[in-house]
């Protein structure tokens, strides 16, 4: 695992378009969220300890803010040949396990991750009603506690989503989000061999 920070896309950037297959069947596009007060786009995966750390809180927060007009969507862009735990079939299992109330999409060729300059899991982007980027930063300031190689514990400092919720509250009210934002960090997106973007170190 290479600990990686978000590239911090420029605020007010337009949301890059996407149409991707969903674990619920069919496909989901950016246009499907045209009526939302805001749209939270999460680049996640199944196996990353940083995503596992926030997953229960993410599921809870999404359900709460969906009632306030904020839409959520998660996208997995990892190389599934090298990381079979992140396969499309396993994404279906993970969505049910976590109780995600939002679409979980598969970016098989990694073009959407590149369009967003996504670098880590989780990488978080929140767009306002006009689909302009208002927040790209950490879920909160908690991190999973490393016990040993490949073993992590989230019980010591459970995720709260504090930073994300502060931004979502402002976006739901149509108010600007402060520009001083802390980058998200986590495992690097697992790029396919030869498909690494220029911004991947």
Secondary structure as the mmCIF struct_conf table of DSSP 4:
data_model
#
loop_
_struct_conf.conf_type_id
_struct_conf.id
_struct_conf.beg_label_comp_id
_struct_conf.beg_label_asym_id
_struct_conf.beg_label_seq_id
_struct_conf.end_label_comp_id
_struct_conf.end_label_asym_id
_struct_conf.end_label_seq_id
STRN STRN1 UNK A 3 UNK A 5
HELX_LH_PP_P HELX_LH_PP_P1 UNK A 9 UNK A 10
TURN_TY1_P TURN_TY1_P1 UNK A 11 UNK A 12
HELX_LH_PP_P HELX_LH_PP_P2 UNK A 13 UNK A 13
STRN STRN2 UNK A 14 UNK A 14
HELX_LH_PP_P HELX_LH_PP_P3 UNK A 15 UNK A 17
STRN STRN3 UNK A 19 UNK A 22
TURN_TY1_P TURN_TY1_P2 UNK A 23 UNK A 24
BEND BEND1 UNK A 25 UNK A 26
STRN STRN4 UNK A 27 UNK A 29
HELX_RH_3T_P HELX_RH_3T_P1 UNK A 30 UNK A 33
TURN_TY1_P TURN_TY1_P3 UNK A 34 UNK A 35
BEND BEND2 UNK A 37 UNK A 37
STRN STRN5 UNK A 38 UNK A 43
BEND BEND3 UNK A 46 UNK A 47
HELX_RH_AL_P HELX_RH_AL_P1 UNK A 49 UNK A 66
TURN_TY1_P TURN_TY1_P4 UNK A 67 UNK A 69
STRN STRN6 UNK A 70 UNK A 76
TURN_TY1_P TURN_TY1_P5 UNK A 80 UNK A 82
HELX_RH_3T_P HELX_RH_3T_P2 UNK A 84 UNK A 86
BEND BEND4 UNK A 87 UNK A 87
HELX_RH_AL_P HELX_RH_AL_P2 UNK A 88 UNK A 98
TURN_TY1_P TURN_TY1_P6 UNK A 99 UNK A 99
BEND BEND5 UNK A 102 UNK A 102
STRN STRN7 UNK A 103 UNK A 106
TURN_TY1_P TURN_TY1_P7 UNK A 108 UNK A 109
BEND BEND6 UNK A 110 UNK A 110
HELX_RH_AL_P HELX_RH_AL_P3 UNK A 111 UNK A 115
TURN_TY1_P TURN_TY1_P8 UNK A 116 UNK A 117
STRN STRN8 UNK A 120 UNK A 121
BEND BEND7 UNK A 122 UNK A 122
STRN STRN9 UNK A 123 UNK A 127
TURN_TY1_P TURN_TY1_P9 UNK A 129 UNK A 130
BEND BEND8 UNK A 131 UNK A 131
STRN STRN10 UNK A 132 UNK A 132
STRN STRN11 UNK A 133 UNK A 135
BEND BEND9 UNK A 139 UNK A 139
BEND BEND10 UNK A 141 UNK A 141
HELX_LH_PP_P HELX_LH_PP_P4 UNK A 144 UNK A 144
STRN STRN12 UNK A 145 UNK A 148
TURN_TY1_P TURN_TY1_P10 UNK A 149 UNK A 150
STRN STRN13 UNK A 151 UNK A 153
BEND BEND11 UNK A 155 UNK A 155
TURN_TY1_P TURN_TY1_P11 UNK A 156 UNK A 157
HELX_RH_AL_P HELX_RH_AL_P4 UNK A 162 UNK A 172
TURN_TY1_P TURN_TY1_P12 UNK A 173 UNK A 174
HELX_LH_PP_P HELX_LH_PP_P5 UNK A 175 UNK A 178
BEND BEND12 UNK A 179 UNK A 179
HELX_LH_PP_P HELX_LH_PP_P6 UNK A 182 UNK A 184
STRN STRN14 UNK A 185 UNK A 188
HELX_LH_PP_P HELX_LH_PP_P7 UNK A 189 UNK A 189
HELX_LH_PP_P HELX_LH_PP_P8 UNK A 191 UNK A 192
TURN_TY1_P TURN_TY1_P13 UNK A 193 UNK A 194
TURN_TY1_P TURN_TY1_P14 UNK A 198 UNK A 199
#
